[in-house]
């Protein structure tokens, strides 16, 4: 749904003093009487036309200053970007440090795997300017921590409140994938991407990774897998390969950051400008019209 508006609507009020001045300050020619009118050239009434043209020019300039726009208020799910769901392992083992303290992201502290994952994931989310992103957390069970949305700041804010162990201590990879597929339920995007991160083996949940993978393939969801810590690399490779994604492994926070950067590059969006998606500006058209009327006045003056 689109609607018309102005970027600076208050500038429209400039028309009030301008039009008042044009009306009060009109040029009046002093009448002179001449007996032999036949010796004078026939004079057409162009003054009135020029006055009207001047008013039109000022109106166009004021409206151009107010910057008319068309705002796109269509559902963010219908945009040209991709729909991406981050499926994060929040089992008890994610509380382990696992990464070197020399890592740039650690800044000398021994942060948990989950904390470092949140830092890297937040950067990835904010960088996906044109896409809709959601978060699924899994442990013994899985839940949608943030539904797919275009509001990246809200997703990052929600991510900051998540912690390891919130969904139990075990690792239900099948539950995580299945819930990730469920997050795409209302998605209308042509490209659906899931990024699955795990640091352990599947050992919990009522849904097997094989059954969950079948659900993902049926819905056309591509899965990128990231293995850290003691993850089941064979299973993670299988999930990525059969869904059309790529398998990665990371032994440091820097490698994890590089992996998310690589996925970001592989899944580049068609739209790169937020402003372009939301607003179309039309002040240029009004300025061109105003210039056209000015050229008309100049042409009239040169012919006199």
C-alpha positions in Angstrom: 0.0 0.0 0.0 1.4 3.4 -1.0 0.4 6.9 0.1 1.4 10.4 -0.9 3.1 12.8 1.6 5.8 15.5 2.0 9.2 15.2 3.5 9.0 18.8 4.8 5.3 19.7 4.7 5.7 22.9 6.8 7.5 24.6 3.9 4.1 24.6 2.0 3.2 27.6 4.3 5.7 29.7 2.4 3.1 30.0 -0.3 0.9 32.2 1.9 3.3 35.3 2.1 4.5 34.7 -1.4 1.1 34.7 -3.0 0.0 37.6 -0.8 3.0 39.6 -2.0 2.4 38.7 -5.7 -1.2 39.8 -5.4 -0.5 43.1 -3.6 2.7 44.0 -5.4 1.4 43.5 -9.0 2.8 45.8 -11.5 0.3 48.4 -12.7 1.1 50.5 -15.8 0.2 54.2 -15.7 -2.4 55.0 -18.3 -1.3 57.5 -21.0 -3.5 59.0 -23.7 -2.5 59.2 -27.3 -4.7 60.6 -30.0 -3.5 58.8 -33.0 -3.8 55.2 -31.9 -3.4 53.9 -35.4 0.3 54.7 -35.2 0.8 52.3 -32.2 1.4 48.6 -32.6 -1.3 46.3 -31.6 -0.6 45.2 -28.0 -1.7 41.8 -26.8 -2.6 41.2 -23.2 0.4 39.2 -22.1 0.8 40.8 -18.7 -1.9 38.7 -17.2 -0.3 35.5 -18.7 3.1 36.4 -17.2 1.6 37.1 -13.8 -0.1 33.7 -13.8 3.1 32.0 -14.9 5.0 33.6 -12.1 2.4 32.3 -9.5 2.8 28.8 -11.0 6.6 29.0 -10.7 6.4 30.0 -7.0 3.9 27.3 -6.3 6.1 24.7 -8.0 9.2 25.8 -6.1 7.5 25.8 -2.7 6.0 22.3 -3.3 9.4 21.1 -4.5 11.0 22.4 -1.3 8.4 20.5 0.7 9.7 17.4 -1.2 6.7 15.4 -2.3 7.2 11.6 -1.8 5.3 8.3 -2.3 5.8 6.1 0.8 5.7 2.4 0.5 3.8 0.8 3.4 3.5 -2.6 1.9 4.1 -5.6 4.2 7.8 -6.1 4.7 7.4 -9.8 4.0 6.5 -8.9 0.4 9.8 -7.0 -0.2 12.4 -8.2 -2.6 14.8 -9.2 0.1 15.4 -12.7 1.5 13.8 -14.2 4.6 16.5 -15.5 6.9 16.1 -17.5 10.2 19.1 -17.9 12.5 18.7 -21.2 14.4 21.0 -21.0 17.4 22.1 -23.8 19.8 21.4 -22.7 23.4 22.2 -26.0 25.1 24.3 -26.1 28.3 27.5 -26.8 26.4 27.3 -23.3 24.8 28.2 -21.9 28.2 31.8 -23.2 27.6 34.4 -20.7 26.5 35.7 -22.8 23.6 37.4 -19.8 21.9 40.8 -18.1 22.5 40.8 -15.0 24.7 43.1 -13.4 22.1 40.2 -13.2 19.6 39.3 -9.7 18.6 35.7 -10.2 19.7 36.7 -11.5 23.1 38.7 -8.3 23.9 40.8 -10.3 26.4 37.8 -11.8 28.2 36.9 -15.5 28.3 33.4 -15.2 26.9 31.1 -18.1 26.4 30.4 -19.6 23.0 26.9 -18.4 23.1 27.9 -14.8 24.0 30.3 -14.7 21.1 27.7 -16.2 18.8 25.3 -13.4 19.8 27.9 -10.7 19.0 28.6 -12.1 15.6 24.9 -12.8 14.8 24.0 -9.2 15.8 26.5 -7.8 13.3 25.1 -10.1 10.6 21.5 -9.1 11.3 22.2 -5.4 11.2 24.1 -5.8 7.9 21.2 -7.5 6.2 19.5 -4.2 5.5 17.0 -5.4 2.9 16.0 -8.7 4.4 13.5 -10.0 7.0 15.2 -12.0 9.8 14.0 -14.2 12.6 15.6 -16.2 15.4 15.0 -19.7 16.7 16.6 -21.0 19.9 16.9 -24.7 20.7 18.1 -27.0 23.4 15.9 -29.8 24.7 13.1 -28.1 22.7 13.0 -25.2 20.3 11.1 -21.9 20.2 10.8 -18.9 18.0 12.6 -16.1 19.9 11.9 -13.5 17.3 9.5 -14.0 14.3 10.7 -13.0 10.9 10.6 -9.2 10.7 12.1 -6.3 8.9 12.8 -4.4 12.2 16.5 -5.4 12.7 17.0 -3.3 15.8 14.1 -5.2 17.5 15.6 -8.6 16.5 19.1 -7.6 17.9 17.5 -6.3 21.1 15.6 -9.6 21.5 18.8 -11.5 20.9 20.6 -9.7 23.7 18.1 -11.1 26.2 18.7 -14.7 25.2 21.0 -17.0 27.2 22.3 -20.6 27.1 20.1 -23.1 28.9 16.9 -21.2 28.2 15.6 -24.1 26.1 17.2 -26.9 28.2 20.6 -28.4 28.5 20.6 -30.9 25.6 20.8 -30.5 21.8 17.7 -31.2 19.8 18.9 -30.3 16.3 15.8 -31.8 14.7 13.6 -29.6 16.9 15.6 -26.6 15.9 15.3 -27.2 12.2 11.6 -28.0 12.4 10.9 -24.8 14.4 13.0 -22.9 11.9 10.8 -24.2 9.0 7.8 -23.2 11.1 9.1 -19.7 11.3 8.8 -19.4 7.5 5.0 -20.3 7.7 3.8 -16.9 6.5 6.9 -16.1 4.4 6.2 -15.0 0.8 9.9 -14.5 -0.1 11.3 -16.4 -3.0 14.5 -17.1 -1.1 14.3 -18.7 2.3 17.6 -19.2 4.2 18.3 -20.9 7.5 21.6 -20.6 9.3 21.9 -23.5 11.8 24.6 -23.3 14.5 25.5 -26.2 16.8 28.2 -27.2 19.2 27.1 -30.7 20.0 25.4 -33.9 18.8 21.7 -34.5 18.4 20.6 -36.1 21.6 17.1 -34.8 22.4 13.7 -34.0 21.0 10.9 -35.9 19.3 11.8 -34.9 15.8 14.8 -36.5 14.1 17.2 -34.4 12.1 16.3 -36.6 9.0 12.6 -35.8 9.4 13.3 -32.1 10.0 15.5 -32.0 7.0 12.7 -33.4 4.8 10.4 -30.6 6.1 13.0 -28.0 5.1 13.5 -29.5 1.6 9.8 -29.7 1.1 9.4 -25.9 1.9 12.4 -24.9 -0.3 14.5 -23.8 2.7 18.3 -23.7 2.1 20.3 -24.5 5.3 23.8 -23.2 6.0 25.3 -25.2 8.9 28.0 -24.0 11.3 29.8 -26.5 13.6 31.6 -25.3 16.6 33.0 -27.1 19.6 32.1 -30.8 19.6 29.4 -30.6 16.9 28.5 -33.6 14.8 30.3 -32.6 11.6 29.0 -35.5 9.6 25.3 -34.7 10.4 25.9 -31.0 9.8 27.5 -31.7 6.4 24.6 -33.9 5.4 22.0 -31.2 6.3 23.8 -28.5 4.4 24.5 -30.6 1.3 20.9 -32.0 1.0 19.3 -28.6 1.5 21.5 -26.8 -1.0 23.5 -24.9 1.6 27.2 -25.0 2.7 28.8 -26.6 5.8 31.3 -24.5 7.9 33.2 -25.1 11.0 34.8 -22.6 13.4 37.4 -23.0 16.2 37.6 -19.3 17.0 35.4 -16.3 17.2 37.3 -14.8 14.3 36.5 -17.8 12.1 32.9 -17.6 13.2 32.8 -14.0 12.1 34.4 -14.9 8.8 31.8 -17.6 8.2 28.9 -15.2 8.8 30.6 -12.7 6.4 30.9 -15.5 3.8 27.3 -16.4 4.1 26.4 -12.7 3.9 28.3 -12.4 0.6 26.8 -15.6 -0.8 23.3 -14.5 0.0 23.6 -10.9 -1.1 20.2 -9.2 -1.5 18.9 -7.6 -4.7 18.0 -4.4 -2.8 20.9 -2.4 -1.2 19.2 0.9 -0.2 16.7 1.2 2.6 15.6 4.7 1.4 14.9 3.4 -2.1 12.6 0.7 -0.7 10.6 3.1 1.4 10.3 6.4 -0.4 10.2 7.7 -4.0 11.0 11.4 -4.3 9.4 13.7 -6.9 10.8 17.2 -6.2 13.0 16.9 -9.4 9.9 16.8 -11.6 8.5 20.0 -10.0 11.9 21.8 -10.4 12.0 20.8 -14.1 8.5 22.2 -14.6 9.5 25.4 -12.8 12.6 25.8 -15.0 10.4 25.3 -18.1 8.1 28.1 -17.1 11.1 30.3 -16.3 12.5 29.7 -19.8 9.1 30.7 -21.2 9.3 34.0 -19.4 12.9 34.6 -20.6 11.8 33.8 -24.1 9.0 36.4 -23.8 11.4 39.0 -22.5 13.8 38.5 -25.4 11.1 38.9 -27.9 10.0 42.3 -26.7 
